[in-house]
């Protein structure tokens, strides 16, 4: 199992030196740009690891003593890691999402924004916090709050944290 350090420490990505850039894991053992074959060698299929066409799912990831999540390592069309999404397992009243948000804010400071998102009767509304780190990683945390099909986490994830690269983006 990968604990909260895997999720929260996953925010460290690249440490640059004047000679070379050294990649550090985003989450667990995974780095941006890593090939699918490399990720599969780090996380062999079976048990809590499932291979799908565009991602690898790792279930039962320990976040805290009482909260678990599922990690989705996503690959682009070239077969390299381009994002990682951690989805919190269902929890009563969103207690796990509150604990994760508190830990993220404690480690990275207040988010750049903290906005509500729209939804409908069937769609899940939530609040979104975004951190843009100087190492070129964006962290998007969504805390689900309502919705008939799982809202605050009774039947679906109560929160999601997505890591993406921001460097090289142009409008």
ZAZA-600577 format. One record per atom (N, C-alpha, C): z negated, y negated, x. Coordinates in pm, whole numbers. Layout:
// ZAZA-600577
((Z Y X))
...
END
This chain:
// ZAZA-600577
((0 118 82))
((0 0 0))
((0 -125 87))
((65 -226 39))
((69 -353 109))
((-19 -448 32))
((-118 -508 99))
((-214 -593 30))
((-168 -736 16))
((-264 -819 -21))
((-234 -960 -44))
((-180 -1025 83))
((-219 -973 198))
((-165 -1027 322))
((-14 -1009 328))
((35 -895 276))
((179 -871 273))
((251 -971 186))
((190 -1007 74))
((253 -1104 -16))
((237 -1245 38))
((114 -1281 70))
((89 -1418 114))
((138 -1443 256))
((120 -1346 343))
((170 -1363 479))
((321 -1353 482))
((378 -1303 373))
((523 -1294 364))
((589 -1429 371))
((514 -1535 360))
((571 -1668 366))
((612 -1706 507))
((565 -1635 609))
((606 -1664 746))
((739 -1597 773))
((839 -1674 813))
((970 -1614 831))
((1021 -1625 974))
((1052 -1744 1019))
((1110 -1758 1151))
((1025 -1848 1238))
((999 -1803 1359))
((931 -1884 1458))
((1034 -1909 1566))
((1072 -2034 1583))
((1179 -2066 1677))
((1120 -2108 1811))
((1180 -2060 1916))
((1147 -2106 2049))
((1271 -2173 2106))
((1259 -2238 2218))
((1375 -2307 2273))
((1480 -2209 2322))
((1440 -2091 2362))
((1536 -1993 2413))
((1596 -1909 2301))
((1511 -1851 2216))
((1559 -1765 2110))
((1476 -1785 1985))
((1532 -1746 1873))
((1457 -1748 1748))
((1407 -1607 1721))
((1280 -1594 1691))
((1221 -1465 1665))
((1192 -1454 1516))
((1249 -1353 1453))
((1227 -1335 1309))
((1091 -1270 1287))
((1022 -1316 1184))
((897 -1256 1141))
((915 -1210 998))
((842 -1110 958))
((859 -1057 822))
((835 -1163 714))
((914 -1154 607))
((895 -1237 489))
((785 -1172 407))
((797 -1042 391))
((703 -963 314))
((703 -823 373))
((584 -766 387))
((575 -631 445))
((640 -630 581))
((742 -547 597))
((816 -535 723))
((955 -597 713))
((986 -666 603))
((1122 -710 573))
((1149 -852 621))
((1267 -872 679))
((1313 -1003 725))
((1444 -1038 654))
((1470 -1168 636))
((1599 -1211 583))
((1709 -1165 677))
((1822 -1122 622))
((1936 -1080 703))
((1928 -936 750))
((1819 -867 723))
((1804 -727 762))
((1901 -643 678))
((1962 -543 739))
((2055 -458 665))
((1979 -363 573))
((2050 -315 473))
((1989 -219 380))
((1946 -93 455))
((2029 -47 549))
((1995 73 625))
((1863 55 701))
((1842 -62 755))
((1717 -89 827))
((1599 -88 732))
((1615 -151 616))
((1506 -153 517))
((1477 -11 469))
((1583 68 445))
((1562 206 402))
((1488 287 508))
((1512 259 635))
((1440 332 740))
((1293 291 744))
((1263 168 705))
((1124 121 700))
((1051 170 575))
((1125 183 464))
((1069 225 336))
((1150 341 282))
((1123 464 328))
((1198 582 281))
((1179 604 130))
((1286 652 66))
((1285 678 -78))
((1182 786 -110))
((1118 769 -226))
((1019 866 -271))
((886 800 -296))
((799 869 -366))
((667 813 -396))
((680 683 -473))
((641 575 -411))
((645 443 -474))
((770 363 -439))
((867 426 -372))
((989 356 -329))
((1110 414 -401))
((1186 327 -468))
((1303 368 -543))
((1423 285 -500))
((1536 352 -472))
((1658 282 -433))
((1744 258 -556))
((1790 135 -572))
((1882 100 -678))
((2005 38 -612))
((2109 10 -691))
((2235 -34 -632))
((2223 -164 -552))
((2151 -262 -601))
((2143 -391 -530))
((2005 -425 -479))
((1910 -334 -494))
((1776 -363 -445))
((1698 -235 -419))
((1586 -253 -354))
((1490 -145 -332))
((1361 -189 -398))
((1305 -103 -483))
((1180 -133 -552))
((1065 -57 -487))
((958 -128 -464))
((836 -65 -413))
((728 -95 -515))
((672 10 -576))
((572 -10 -681))
((432 13 -627))
((336 -25 -708))
((193 -8 -678))
((152 -78 -548))
((201 -201 -532))
((164 -282 -416))
((32 -351 -449))
((-70 -326 -369))
((-202 -387 -392))
((-197 -535 -355))
((-229 -620 -452))
((-234 -764 -427))
((-378 -807 -406))
((-467 -764 -495))
((-611 -782 -482))
((-675 -649 -520))
((-806 -645 -520))
((-876 -521 -556))
((-843 -475 -697))
((-811 -569 -789))
((-787 -533 -927))
((-643 -557 -973))
((-559 -606 -886))
((-422 -643 -927))
((-317 -577 -838))
((-215 -521 -903))
((-103 -460 -833))
((26 -531 -872))
((131 -505 -793))
((261 -565 -821))
((370 -468 -780))
((493 -508 -811))
((611 -435 -768))
((694 -531 -683))
((741 -483 -568))
((827 -564 -481))
((971 -520 -500))
((1060 -617 -513))
((1204 -592 -525))
((1273 -660 -408))
((1320 -580 -316))
((1394 -632 -201))
((1539 -635 -241))
((1598 -753 -247))
((1733 -770 -299))
((1833 -795 -187))
((1952 -737 -206))
((2058 -746 -106))
((2177 -821 -162))
((2247 -895 -74))
((2369 -963 -118))
((2487 -868 -110))
((2607 -918 -136))
((2728 -834 -136))
((2758 -774 0))
((2706 -836 106))
((2726 -784 242))
((2623 -679 279))
((2528 -652 191))
((2428 -549 217))
((2313 -593 304))
((2283 -725 306))
((2169 -773 382))
((2068 -839 288))
((1942 -840 330))
((1835 -897 249))
((1861 -1045 228))
((1862 -1087 99))
((1877 -1230 73))
((1765 -1287 -13))
((1682 -1200 -73))
((1563 -1248 -143))
((1468 -1131 -166))
((1344 -1168 -191))
((1242 -1069 -225))
((1165 -1126 -343))
((1148 -1044 -446))
((1074 -1086 -564))
((957 -990 -583))
((839 -1048 -593))
((718 -971 -618))
((679 -998 -763))
((668 -895 -845))
((633 -910 -987))
((497 -846 -1011))
((404 -926 -1060))
((270 -876 -1087))
((269 -780 -1204))
((196 -670 -1189))
((182 -575 -1299))
((109 -642 -1415))
((123 -587 -1535))
((55 -646 -1652))
((-94 -662 -1628))
((-148 -774 -1680))
((-292 -798 -1670))
((-338 -876 -1792))
((-458 -854 -1833))
((-514 -921 -1950))
((-531 -1070 -1921))
((-479 -1153 -2010))
((-499 -1297 -2001))
((-445 -1362 -1877))
((-357 -1296 -1805))
((-299 -1355 -1685))
((-398 -1373 -1571))
((-507 -1296 -1570))
((-609 -1314 -1466))
((-552 -1297 -1326))
((-462 -1202 -1309))
((-405 -1181 -1176))
((-317 -1298 -1135))
((-241 -1354 -1229))
((-156 -1469 -1194))
((-241 -1587 -1151))
((-355 -1608 -1215))
((-444 -1717 -1173))
((-496 -1695 -1032))
((-532 -1572 -1002))
((-585 -1540 -869))
((-477 -1556 -762))
((-356 -1511 -790))
((-246 -1525 -695))
((-215 -1673 -671))
((-206 -1752 -779))
((-178 -1895 -765))
((-286 -1964 -684))
((-410 -1931 -706))
((-521 -1990 -630))
((-507 -1958 -482))
((-474 -1831 -450))
((-456 -1792 -310))
((-336 -1862 -246))
((-226 -1874 -319))
((-108 -1942 -266))
((-138 -2090 -238))
((-203 -2157 -333))
((-237 -2298 -314))
((-335 -2315 -199))
((-428 -2220 -184))
((-522 -2226 -73))
((-454 -2212 62))
((-352 -2129 68))
((-283 -2105 195))
((-177 -2210 225))
((-99 -2251 122))
((16 -2339 146))
((-1 -2480 91))
((-116 -2509 31))
((-138 -2640 -28))
((-79 -2645 -168))
((-89 -2761 -228))
((-35 -2776 -362))
((116 -2763 -359))
((175 -2704 -463))
((320 -2686 -465))
((392 -2821 -477))
((521 -2821 -438))
((603 -2940 -449))
((617 -2982 -594))
((618 -2887 -683))
((617 -2917 -827))
((547 -2805 -901))
((507 -2833 -1023))
((437 -2737 -1109))
((478 -2772 -1251))
((589 -2714 -1296))
((649 -2750 -1423))
((646 -2636 -1523))
((645 -2672 -1650))
((660 -2573 -1756))
((807 -2542 -1774))
((837 -2423 -1818))
((977 -2388 -1843))
((993 -2360 -1991))
((1111 -2387 -2042))
((1139 -2364 -2183))
((1153 -2218 -2214))
((1162 -2189 -2338))
((1181 -2053 -2383))
((1204 -2054 -2532))
((1212 -1938 -2590))
((1230 -1928 -2734))
((1126 -1829 -2787))
((1139 -1795 -2913))
((1047 -1702 -2976))
((1040 -1570 -2898))
((1155 -1522 -2851))
((1158 -1395 -2778))
((1151 -1412 -2627))
((1189 -1529 -2578))
((1187 -1552 -2433))
((1045 -1583 -2387))
((1019 -1553 -2265))
((887 -1575 -2209))
((881 -1711 -2142))
((789 -1794 -2187))
((769 -1924 -2126))
((672 -1909 -2011))
((677 -2005 -1922))
((585 -2001 -1812))
((582 -2132 -1737))
((496 -2136 -1639))
((488 -2250 -1550))
((544 -2205 -1415))
((614 -2297 -1350))
((678 -2265 -1223))
((626 -2358 -1115))
((585 -2300 -1004))
((542 -2375 -886))
((639 -2343 -774))
((676 -2445 -697))
((771 -2424 -587))
((715 -2485 -459))
((721 -2406 -354))
((689 -2454 -220))
((817 -2447 -138))
((848 -2551 -66))
((961 -2551 27))
((902 -2566 165))
((910 -2462 242))
((845 -2461 372))
((938 -2509 482))
((883 -2562 589))
((966 -2613 698))
((1045 -2505 771))
((1010 -2378 752))
((1082 -2270 820))
((1204 -2223 743))
((1243 -2298 636))
((1363 -2264 562))
((1342 -2161 453))
((1219 -2141 409))
((1189 -2047 302))
((1141 -2124 180))
((1198 -2091 65))
((1150 -2145 -61))
((1071 -2035 -131))
((957 -2072 -185))
((874 -1979 -260))
((865 -2031 -402))
((905 -1947 -498))
((904 -1986 -639))
((809 -1892 -712))
((698 -1947 -761))
((597 -1870 -832))
((607 -1904 -980))
((621 -1802 -1065))
((625 -1824 -1209))
((511 -1749 -1273))
((430 -1823 -1348))
((320 -1765 -1424))
((363 -1763 -1570))
((379 -1643 -1626))
((420 -1629 -1765))
((302 -1661 -1857))
((334 -1728 -1968))
((226 -1772 -2056))
((234 -1723 -2199))
((353 -1698 -2253))
((360 -1655 -2392))
((487 -1576 -2417))
((513 -1544 -2539))
((631 -1467 -2577))
((590 -1339 -2645))
((660 -1304 -2748))
((623 -1188 -2829))
((633 -1055 -2751))
((718 -1049 -2651))
((739 -923 -2579))
((667 -915 -2446))
((560 -981 -2429))
((485 -961 -2306))
((420 -1082 -2249))
((459 -1199 -2290))
((400 -1326 -2252))
((312 -1329 -2131))
((182 -1335 -2151))
((87 -1351 -2043))
((66 -1228 -1959))
((136 -1122 -1983))
((126 -1007 -1897))
((75 -881 -1962))
((66 -875 -2095))
((14 -755 -2160))
((111 -638 -2151))
((240 -664 -2161))
((339 -557 -2155))
((435 -569 -2038))
((444 -685 -1978))
((536 -710 -1866))
((461 -782 -1756))
((534 -816 -1650))
((474 -888 -1538))
((409 -1017 -1587))
((292 -1047 -1535))
((224 -1171 -1571))
((265 -1285 -1478))
((327 -1249 -1366))
((373 -1350 -1270))
((482 -1292 -1182))
((559 -1381 -1119))
((660 -1342 -1021))
((656 -1442 -906))
((675 -1392 -786))
((686 -1476 -667))
((815 -1435 -597))
((908 -1531 -581))
((1036 -1502 -519))
((1050 -1581 -390))
((1088 -1511 -284))
((1115 -1572 -154))
((1266 -1580 -135))
((1318 -1698 -105))
((1460 -1716 -73))
((1472 -1806 49))
((1587 -1797 114))
((1617 -1885 228))
((1677 -2013 177))
((1641 -2126 238))
((1698 -2253 197))
((1789 -2315 301))
((1778 -2274 425))
((1860 -2337 528))
((2007 -2300 512))
((2093 -2392 546))
((2236 -2367 532))
((2292 -2397 396))
((2209 -2448 306))
((2254 -2477 169))
((2319 -2614 167))
((2433 -2623 104))
((2502 -2751 90))
((2554 -2766 -51))
((2548 -2886 -104))
((2603 -2914 -236))
((2743 -2965 -225))
END
